[in-house]
């Protein structure tokens, strides 16, 4: 009788593929500072890996060494060199890919994670993150929204994020739909999380 692969074996295989992808991307992590790597892709700093839905490519936050204040989301595969899929001002970081492979969500940070201490490119420290973007990977269109602490449901269908002002809110939104406010308060909110059954169906 042939045995089926266990979850442990599957996880081990995925870890091996991740290690290989890291090597192909020449990815090197350092505490608090983007890696400087001149082997294979001179001048491109890299951080924050995320798999594509089909595991054929990897997304990461990247910046040129000659302008570390500007970071974008890149994609790379076995057969293609790193290519940016975002543009414009700001540091785009923390890519999240939905399991269907249709959308990628990223955070827009006020300070690039690659900026060296004392280097131009934004104020010191890590400011509150107030914007995020959604890339339609089929049409290559990007929508930028106001919000922070964006997170994705396990099935990739829905995101949740925070908005702030006179009142603070938790907003839930299907990636192919409209946002729904589920909580409003004058108190402090942090780190929203979505259950596996999360759906943006009604306001409370």
C-alpha positions in Angstrom: 0.0 0.0 0.0 1.4 3.4 -1.0 1.4 5.9 1.8 0.2 9.5 1.3 2.5 12.4 2.1 2.0 13.8 5.6 1.5 17.4 6.4 5.0 17.4 7.9 6.5 16.2 4.7 4.5 18.8 2.7 5.7 21.5 5.1 9.3 20.3 4.8 9.1 20.3 1.0 7.7 23.9 1.0 10.4 25.0 3.4 13.0 23.5 1.0 11.5 25.3 -1.9 11.4 28.5 0.1 15.1 28.1 0.9 15.8 27.6 -2.8 13.8 30.6 -3.8 15.7 32.7 -1.2 18.9 31.6 -2.8 17.7 32.4 -6.3 16.6 35.9 -5.1 19.9 36.3 -3.3 17.8 37.2 -0.2 19.7 38.1 3.0 18.0 39.4 6.1 19.6 41.6 8.7 18.1 43.0 11.8 16.2 46.2 11.1 18.1 46.9 7.8 17.6 45.7 4.3 20.3 43.3 3.0 23.0 44.6 0.7 23.6 42.0 -2.0 25.7 42.4 -5.1 25.6 38.7 -6.2 23.5 38.4 -9.3 21.4 41.6 -9.1 23.7 44.5 -8.2 22.2 47.4 -6.4 18.8 45.8 -5.4 18.0 45.5 -1.7 15.5 42.8 -0.8 13.2 41.9 2.1 9.9 40.2 3.0 9.3 37.2 0.8 5.8 36.0 -0.2 4.9 33.0 -2.4 2.7 33.3 -5.4 -0.4 31.2 -5.3 1.0 28.5 -7.6 4.5 28.6 -5.9 6.1 29.4 -9.3 7.3 32.8 -8.3 8.2 34.9 -5.2 7.2 38.5 -4.4 9.4 40.7 -2.2 9.9 44.3 -1.1 12.9 45.8 -2.9 14.8 49.0 -3.3 17.7 50.3 -5.3 20.8 51.0 -3.3 21.0 54.5 -4.9 17.5 55.4 -3.6 16.7 53.3 -0.5 13.9 55.7 0.4 11.8 54.3 -2.5 10.7 50.6 -2.1 8.4 48.7 -4.4 7.0 45.1 -4.6 8.9 42.9 -7.1 8.3 39.5 -8.5 11.0 36.9 -9.5 10.9 33.3 -10.7 13.2 30.6 -12.0 12.9 31.9 -15.5 12.6 35.7 -14.9 14.7 38.5 -13.4 13.2 40.6 -10.6 10.6 43.0 -12.0 8.6 45.7 -10.1 4.8 45.4 -10.0 4.3 48.7 -8.1 5.4 52.2 -8.6 4.9 55.8 -7.3 5.9 57.4 -4.1 6.3 55.7 -0.8 7.8 52.4 0.5 5.7 49.4 -0.5 6.3 46.5 1.9 4.7 43.4 3.5 3.2 41.7 0.4 0.3 39.3 1.0 -1.0 37.1 -1.8 -4.5 35.6 -1.8 -4.6 31.8 -2.4 -6.4 32.2 -5.7 -3.5 34.2 -7.1 -5.7 37.1 -8.2 -4.8 39.8 -5.7 -1.7 41.0 -3.9 -2.0 43.4 -0.9 0.9 45.6 0.3 1.4 48.2 3.0 2.6 51.7 2.2 5.1 52.8 4.9 6.3 56.4 5.6 9.8 55.1 6.1 11.7 52.6 3.9 12.9 49.5 5.8 16.1 49.8 3.8 17.0 53.3 4.9 20.3 53.4 6.8 20.5 55.4 10.1 21.2 59.0 9.2 20.3 58.5 5.5 17.8 60.7 3.7 14.4 59.1 3.0 11.9 59.9 5.8 11.8 60.5 9.5 13.6 58.3 11.9 11.7 55.4 13.6 8.6 53.6 12.2 5.6 55.9 11.7 2.0 54.8 11.8 1.1 53.1 8.5 -1.9 54.8 7.0 -2.2 53.4 3.5 -2.2 50.1 1.7 -2.5 48.9 -1.9 -4.3 46.1 -3.7 -2.8 44.9 -6.9 -5.0 42.9 -9.4 -2.4 40.5 -10.6 -4.5 39.7 -13.8 -5.1 43.3 -14.9 -2.0 44.8 -13.2 -4.2 47.6 -11.8 -3.4 49.0 -8.3 -5.9 50.5 -5.9 -4.5 52.5 -3.0 -6.7 52.9 0.1 -6.5 54.7 3.4 -6.1 52.3 6.4 -3.5 50.6 8.6 -2.9 47.1 10.0 -4.3 45.3 7.0 -4.7 41.6 7.3 -6.1 38.8 5.1 -8.5 36.0 5.8 -7.1 32.5 5.6 -9.0 31.8 2.4 -7.8 35.1 0.9 -11.3 36.3 0.0 -11.5 39.2 2.5 -9.2 41.8 4.2 -9.7 43.7 7.4 -8.0 47.0 8.3 -8.2 50.0 10.6 -9.1 53.6 10.0 -8.6 56.4 12.4 -9.8 60.0 13.1 -12.3 61.4 15.5 -13.5 57.8 15.7 -11.6 54.6 15.0 -13.1 51.8 12.9 -12.5 48.2 11.9 -13.3 47.8 8.2 -13.9 44.4 6.5 -13.8 44.2 2.7 -14.0 41.4 0.2 -11.1 41.8 -2.2 -13.6 41.9 -5.1 -16.2 43.9 -3.2 -16.9 47.0 -1.2 -15.8 47.9 2.4 -18.1 47.4 5.4 -17.5 49.1 8.7 -18.0 46.5 11.5 -16.8 48.4 14.5 -16.7 52.1 15.4 -15.3 53.4 18.7 -13.5 56.4 20.2 -11.2 53.9 21.9 -8.0 52.5 20.7 -8.0 49.7 18.1 -5.1 47.4 17.0 -4.3 44.3 15.0 -7.6 43.1 13.5 -7.9 39.4 12.7 -10.3 37.4 10.5 -11.6 34.0 11.3 -11.6 31.3 8.5 -15.4 31.9 8.0 -15.0 35.7 7.8 -17.3 37.5 5.3 -18.0 41.2 4.9 -21.8 40.8 4.8 -23.3 43.3 7.2 -22.5 46.4 9.4 -22.8 46.2 13.2 
